[in-house]
Amino acid sequence: MSTGHEDPRDDRCTHVEQPGRADVVEQTSRADVVERSGVDERAGMDGRADYIDEVRGQWESIFPGLDTSMVAVMGRIARIAQVVQDRSDSVLAAQGVSRAEFDVISLLARHGGTLSPTRVSTELIISGAGVTKRLKRLSSAGLVSRIPDPADGRGSLVQLTGQAWDLLRPILESVLGFEGQVLADLEPVGKGRLATDLRELLLSIEADTAES
């Protein structure tokens, strides 16, 4: 489900998003990728190739010998995030909320319903101005309110309203139902293994970010 981070479509990987320039290289078919590169290296065990296989094949055509093995992982993470979020946004829109609004509402709910605007900014990795804009929309919709911060007489906290709590569960159930459908073709063991691998990668990336 949503991580609460900014829309990955705002910062797409260029090696994934520019695969088919006609003035650089002729479009490589999935069949060509499999035939040239080998099923076990560039396609699944069943011989099927996906969008990222095409991307890697296209870079191989331009720069033979270039190591694009990292794209097999990072490119798919970016591609899945883009495709799934596009569809998930439609699920949210059908419930009457935007992705940006849902991220704030769900964050507040997971922290008991109340947080400081600064904490919202930190958790969602967005600017203070971005938080202010989202909170203004949510306040106008009657979904959040501001209350005095008892720890800071000059500050305020953001609090979910009763209306927001009433809306949250049906919205969350819709999103979780959609995400369950996305993963339905994976075996339980495969889902568990994938979750473990992604957790290790995320912990490594976040540790590097904290140290920088």
Secondary structure, DSSP 8 states (H G I E B T S, - for coil): ---S---GGGG--HHHH----TTTS----HHHHHHHH-HHHHS-TTS---HHHHHHHHHHHHSTT---TTHHHHHHHHHHHHHHHHHHHHHHHHTT--HHHHHHHHHHHHTTTEE-HHHHHHHHT--HHHHHHHHHHHHHTTSEEEEEETTEEEEEEEEE-HHHHHHHHHHHHHHHHHHHHHTTTS-HHHHHHHHHHHHHHHHHHHHHHHH-
